[in-house]
Amino acid sequence: MKRLLVFLLLVSASGYSQKLVDSRQREIVFTSVNVVPMDTETILTDQTVIIKDGKVQAIGKNLKYSKNALVINAKDKYLIPGLAEMHAHVPPNDNLESHKEVLFLFAANGITTIRGMLGHPSHITLRSKINSGEVLGPRFYTTGPSFNGLSVKTAERGAEMVREQKAAGYDFLKLHPGLTKETFAAISSTANELKIPFAGHVSFGVGVWRAIDAGYSSIDHLDGFIEGLVEGVHKGNVSEQEAGLFGMYLVDKVDNQLIDLLMYGLKEKNIWVVPTQSLADRWFAANFTGDDFLKDPDSKYMSRQTVTQWIDSKKNLMADARYNAQKIEDFIKLRRKLILECQKNGIGLLLGCDAPQVFNVPGFSTHNELKYLVDAGLTPYQALRTGTVNVAAYLNLPDAGIIKPGAVADLILIDGNPLADVTNTKKVSGVVLRGQWLSKTEIEAGLKRLEK
């Protein structure tokens, strides 16, 4: 079913939509709320928070506000900054309705910033519509169309694509597998010259060490990390097919002594990391199956065709003669160790799960990713920082990712303390998106219409 709650996504003449517009034109006041400001690991209890003109105006007790304010009794609830999804996918097509569906799934879950990691020319227009308020959606950063082994056959073409995408106004370049040393060198050097950041995959033929030297903005999926810890890969003694996706079949060949060197390189070059651990835990691990996903209430927002494709992808992976459940579990554990080492070594971690991708539903899976980060050894506060404070630092947004007077009013109201249990972020009671209030009733109505 392709129907969409249009009144939530387009500013129209309908009464319901007018109600949403009014929430931006009047003060929004949360009373008796517990605030998780995220600039420090603390909770400000029983606060009044006043929002006006898309900004947090004041936080405190016994504050005065206008008579026509929208007052929300938030007793026993928690207010946290909106989360960011730094490896999102918006359909790479001209279908605005399909774009709106994905945007609403993110917004309904309190994902107030996304970085689209498979760009399309229509995304430039979409970004503009979001910024103008014509389309309701998270703050949208977009990469251009993919740089990969098929789209970039020569170094000259690689450099030309960089110039084209810079001129078109994309925020980032998206790198996919299949690049050679020569094509990657042309892409990265031209990108650095034009000052447009590049991010994403690390091609097997390039390798993580060359990627670090070139100055990736972010390396996603921990791509190339495990291969970089295997001596034979450097000498050309291991093929890409032997390594498997993200080096999943190399875990027993890893030299753990190289981990410190990897961390040093990432830190020295200020390269950020988007782990997408939920993709690994759900797609690769034997203990999460297609049946598990069918029992997941989030699955109802994906089409039957997509769900079938995801289940088939899992079955095909496990049917591979090289697949060994215990070794894959060791691979998952190694990934968790690398995530924790990034945290310990001060390497910037960014929240991202690659949705919609195998068993990851837009919006919902970002919350799952927080739990997987905690499973890797991060505290709930540290995990939350990857989607708030860290993202604000990465994107150079000093007024985002925290709750304080003057900050952008991108907020989530939740029914539980996220510092005690990070899964409480799933208990969304309402969302403030650039100063616009989306109540739980409105969110549930919108989600209901998106059930497939």
C-alpha positions in Angstrom: 0.0 0.0 0.0 1.5 3.3 -1.1 -0.9 5.7 0.6 0.7 8.3 2.7 -0.4 10.7 5.5 -0.1 13.6 3.2 -1.4 16.1 5.7 1.7 15.4 7.8 4.1 15.9 4.9 2.7 18.8 2.9 1.6 22.2 4.1 -1.9 22.2 2.6 -5.2 23.8 3.3 -6.6 21.0 5.4 -7.6 21.6 8.9 -5.3 18.9 10.2 -2.3 20.4 8.4 -3.3 23.9 9.7 -3.1 22.5 13.2 0.5 21.5 12.6 1.3 24.9 11.1 -0.1 26.6 14.2 2.2 24.6 16.4 5.1 26.5 14.8 3.4 29.9 15.2 2.8 29.6 18.9 4.9 28.7 21.9 5.2 25.0 22.7 5.6 24.4 26.4 6.5 21.2 28.1 5.7 21.1 31.8 7.1 18.9 34.6 9.5 17.2 32.1 12.8 15.6 32.8 15.4 17.0 30.4 18.4 15.1 29.2 20.5 18.0 27.8 23.3 15.8 26.4 26.0 18.4 26.9 26.7 16.6 30.2 25.6 13.2 31.5 22.8 14.6 33.7 19.1 14.8 34.0 17.3 18.1 34.8 14.2 17.0 36.7 10.7 18.6 36.7 11.5 21.3 34.2 9.5 23.7 32.1 10.8 24.0 28.5 9.6 26.8 26.3 10.0 26.5 22.5 9.3 29.4 20.1 10.3 30.2 16.5 12.0 26.8 16.1 14.3 27.3 19.0 14.5 26.4 22.7 13.7 29.7 24.4 14.0 28.8 28.1 14.5 25.9 30.5 13.7 26.2 34.2 11.0 26.1 36.8 8.0 28.4 37.3 8.6 30.0 33.9 5.9 32.3 32.4 4.5 31.7 28.9 1.8 33.1 26.7 -1.9 32.3 27.2 -2.2 30.7 23.7 0.8 28.4 24.1 0.5 24.7 23.3 1.0 23.2 26.7 2.1 19.6 27.0 2.0 17.9 30.4 5.1 15.8 30.3 5.2 14.6 33.9 7.4 11.5 34.3 8.5 11.8 30.7 12.0 12.6 29.3 13.0 15.1 26.7 16.1 14.4 24.6 17.6 15.9 21.5 16.4 14.6 18.2 18.5 11.7 16.9 20.5 11.6 13.6 20.7 8.8 11.1 24.0 9.2 9.4 23.7 6.3 6.9 20.1 6.6 5.6 18.7 5.9 2.2 16.0 7.9 0.5 14.8 6.2 -2.7 17.1 7.3 -5.6 14.2 8.1 -7.9 11.9 11.0 -8.9 8.9 9.6 -6.9 8.2 12.3 -4.3 5.6 10.1 -2.6 8.1 7.4 -1.9 10.5 10.0 -0.5 7.8 11.3 1.8 7.0 7.8 3.1 10.6 7.2 4.2 10.9 10.8 5.6 7.8 10.2 7.8 9.2 6.9 9.1 12.3 8.8 10.2 10.4 11.8 11.7 7.9 9.6 13.5 10.8 8.0 15.4 12.4 11.3 16.4 15.1 11.1 13.7 15.4 14.8 13.0 18.6 14.7 10.9 19.5 12.2 8.1 22.4 11.8 5.7 21.2 10.1 2.5 23.9 7.8 1.3 22.8 7.0 -2.2 22.0 10.3 -3.9 19.9 11.2 -6.9 19.3 14.6 -8.6 15.8 14.7 -7.2 17.3 14.8 -3.7 18.6 18.3 -4.3 15.0 19.5 -4.9 13.8 17.4 -1.9 16.3 19.0 0.4 15.1 22.4 -0.7 11.4 21.5 -0.1 12.3 20.3 3.4 14.2 23.5 4.2 11.4 25.7 3.0 8.8 23.7 5.0 6.9 22.5 1.9 7.7 18.9 2.9 7.9 17.8 6.5 11.0 15.8 7.1 14.3 15.6 9.0 17.2 18.0 8.2 18.5 16.4 5.0 22.1 16.0 3.9 22.6 14.2 0.7 25.4 12.5 -1.2 25.5 12.4 -5.0 25.1 9.3 -7.2 27.5 6.5 -6.3 31.2 6.4 -7.2 31.9 2.7 -7.9 33.5 0.3 -10.3 30.8 0.6 -12.8 30.2 4.4 -12.7 34.0 5.2 -12.6 36.0 3.4 -15.3 38.9 5.8 -15.5 40.7 8.3 -13.3 39.6 11.1 -15.6 35.9 10.2 -15.2 36.3 10.0 -11.4 37.7 13.5 -11.2 35.0 14.8 -13.6 32.2 13.2 -11.5 33.6 15.0 -8.4 33.5 18.4 -10.2 29.9 17.7 -11.5 28.6 16.8 -8.0 30.3 19.7 -6.4 28.7 22.0 -8.9 25.3 20.4 -8.5 25.4 21.2 -4.7 25.5 17.8 -3.1 26.8 17.8 0.5 28.9 14.6 0.3 30.3 12.2 -2.2 29.3 8.5 -1.7 31.9 5.9 -2.4 31.0 2.3 -3.1 33.0 -0.8 -3.8 34.9 -1.5 -7.1 37.2 1.6 -7.2 40.8 1.0 -8.1 43.9 2.7 -6.6 44.0 4.9 -9.7 40.4 5.9 -9.8 40.2 6.4 -6.0 43.3 8.6 -6.1 41.7 10.9 -8.7 38.4 11.0 -6.8 40.0 11.7 -3.4 42.5 14.3 -4.6 39.9 16.2 -6.6 37.5 16.1 -3.7 40.1 17.4 -1.3 41.0 20.2 -3.7 37.3 21.2 -4.1 36.6 20.7 -0.4 33.7 18.3 -0.8 33.8 15.5 1.8 33.7 11.9 0.7 32.3 9.0 2.7 31.0 5.4 2.7 32.6 2.2 1.6 36.3 1.4 1.3 37.0 -0.5 -1.9 38.9 -3.8 -1.5 41.5 -2.7 -4.0 42.0 0.6 -2.2 42.3 -0.7 1.4 41.7 1.1 4.7 45.3 2.4 5.1 45.1 4.2 1.8 41.6 5.4 2.6 42.9 6.9 5.9 45.8 8.6 4.2 43.3 10.1 1.6 41.2 11.7 4.4 37.8 10.1 4.3 35.1 12.2 6.0 33.6 9.1 7.5 34.2 5.4 6.9 30.9 3.5 7.2 30.2 -0.2 8.1 33.7 -0.5 9.5 34.5 -1.3 5.9 38.1 -2.3 5.2 38.9 -2.4 9.0 39.1 -6.2 9.3 40.9 -6.6 5.9 43.4 -4.0 7.1 44.2 -6.2 10.1 45.2 -9.2 8.0 48.8 -9.2 6.8 48.1 -11.3 3.7 45.7 -8.7 2.3 48.5 -6.2 2.2 50.7 -8.6 0.2 47.9 -9.4 -2.3 47.6 -13.0 -1.0 43.9 -12.7 -0.2 41.2 -12.1 -2.8 38.1 -10.0 -2.3 35.9 -13.1 -2.7 38.0 -14.9 0.0 37.6 -12.0 2.3 33.8 -11.8 2.1 31.6 -8.8 2.8 33.3 -6.5 5.3 36.0 -9.2 5.8 33.6 -11.6 7.4 35.6 -14.7 6.5 39.0 -13.3 7.7 38.3 -13.2 11.4 40.7 -16.0 12.2 43.5 -14.4 10.3 43.4 -11.0 12.1 46.5 -9.6 13.7 45.1 -7.9 16.9 48.4 -6.0 17.3 47.4 -3.9 14.3 44.3 -2.6 16.0 46.2 0.1 17.9 47.8 1.2 14.6 44.4 1.4 12.9 43.0 3.5 15.8 46.0 5.8 15.6 45.5 6.4 11.9 41.8 7.1 12.3 42.4 9.5 15.2 45.4 11.2 13.5 43.4 11.9 10.3 40.2 12.8 12.2 38.2 10.2 10.4 34.7 9.6 11.7 33.2 6.1 11.8 29.6 5.0 11.2 29.5 1.4 12.4 26.0 0.2 11.1 26.3 -2.6 13.6 22.6 -3.4 13.4 23.2 -4.5 9.8 25.9 -6.9 10.9 23.9 -8.3 13.9 20.7 -8.8 11.9 21.9 -9.7 8.4 25.0 -11.8 9.2 24.5 -13.4 12.6 22.9 -16.8 12.6 20.8 -16.0 15.7 18.6 -13.5 13.8 16.4 -15.1 11.1 13.8 -14.1 8.6 11.2 -15.5 11.0 12.5 -13.2 13.7 12.0 -10.2 11.4 8.5 -11.3 10.5 7.6 -11.3 14.2 9.1 -7.8 14.5 6.2 -5.2 14.5 8.5 -2.9 12.5 8.3 -5.2 9.5 4.8 -4.2 8.7 6.1 -0.9 7.2 8.0 -2.7 4.5 6.4 -4.1 1.4 6.0 -7.8 1.0 8.4 -7.8 -1.9 11.1 -6.0 0.1 10.7 -8.4 3.1 11.0 -11.4 0.8 14.1 -10.0 -0.8 15.7 -9.5 2.6 14.8 -13.0 3.8 16.2 -14.5 0.6 19.4 -12.4 1.1 19.8 -13.9 4.6 19.2 -17.4 3.3 21.7 -17.1 0.5 24.3 -15.8 2.9 23.9 -18.7 5.3 23.8 -21.2 2.3 27.3 -20.1 1.3 29.8 -23.0 1.8 32.1 -20.6 3.6 29.4 -19.6 6.2 30.2 -20.9 9.7 27.9 -19.7 12.4 30.6 -19.7 15.1 33.1 -17.8 13.0 30.5 -15.3 12.0 29.7 -14.8 15.8 33.5 -14.2 16.2 33.3 -11.7 13.4 30.4 -9.9 15.2 32.4 -9.8 18.4 35.4 -8.4 16.6 33.3 -5.6 15.2 32.0 -4.8 18.6 35.6 -4.7 19.9 36.6 -2.3 17.1 33.6 -0.1 18.0 34.6 0.0 21.6 38.2 0.7 20.7 37.1 3.7 18.6 35.2 5.0 21.6 38.2 4.5 24.0 40.6 6.2 21.5 38.5 9.3 21.0 37.5 8.5 17.4 34.2 10.1 16.5 31.4 7.6 16.2 28.2 8.5 14.3 24.9 6.8 14.6 23.8 5.0 11.5 22.2 1.7 10.5 21.9 1.7 6.7 18.0 1.7 6.6 16.2 0.6 4.6 18.6 -2.3 4.2 18.4 -6.0 5.2 16.1 -6.2 8.3 16.5 -2.5 9.0 13.4 -0.4 8.8 13.8 3.4 8.5 13.6 5.2 11.8 12.9 2.2 14.0 16.3 0.6 13.3 18.2 3.7 14.4 16.9 3.0 17.9 18.1 -0.6 17.5 21.5 0.6 16.5 21.7 2.4 19.9 21.2 -0.9 21.7 23.9 -2.6 19.5 26.3 0.1 20.4 25.6 -0.5 24.1 26.1 -4.2 23.5 29.5 -3.3 22.1 30.5 -1.7 25.4 29.4 1.9 25.2 27.3 3.4 28.0 23.8 4.6 27.1 25.1 8.2 27.3 28.0 7.5 25.0 25.6 5.7 22.5 23.2 8.7 22.6 26.1 11.0 21.9 26.7 9.3 18.5 23.4 10.5 17.3 23.3 13.9 19.0 26.4 15.8 20.2 28.8 13.9 17.9 26.7 14.6 14.8 26.5 18.3 15.7 30.3 18.4 15.9 30.7 16.5 12.7 28.3 18.7 10.8 29.6 21.9 12.5 26.2 22.7 14.0 26.9 24.4 17.4 23.1 24.9 18.1 22.1 21.2 17.5 22.4 17.9 19.4 21.8 19.4 22.8 19.0 21.0 24.8 19.7 24.5 26.0 18.3 28.0 25.3 19.1 29.0 21.7 19.4 25.4 20.5 17.4 24.1 17.5 14.1 22.7 18.7 14.6 19.1 17.3 13.5 17.0 20.3 11.9 13.7 21.3 9.6 13.2 24.2 9.9 9.6 25.5 8.4 7.5 28.2 11.5 6.4 30.1 15.0 7.3 31.2 17.3 6.7 28.3 20.4 6.9 30.5 19.2 4.0 32.5 18.1 1.9 29.5 18.8 3.1 26.0 15.9 1.1 24.6 13.6 3.7 26.2 14.3 5.9 23.2 11.8 3.6 21.3 9.0 4.8 23.6 8.2 7.9 21.5 5.5 10.1 23.0 5.9 13.0 20.6 8.5 14.7 18.4 9.4 18.4 17.9 10.8 18.8 14.4 12.2 22.3 13.8 9.7 23.7 16.3 6.7 21.8 15.0 5.0 19.4 17.4 4.0 15.9 16.2 1.9 14.4 18.9 1.8 10.6 19.6 -1.8 10.5 18.2 -0.7 12.1 14.9 2.4 9.9 14.7 0.4 6.7 15.2 -2.2 7.8 12.6 0.5 8.5 10.1 2.2 5.1 10.8 -1.1 3.3 10.5 -1.5 4.5 7.0 2.0 3.3 6.1 1.4 -0.3 7.1 1.9 -2.5 4.1 
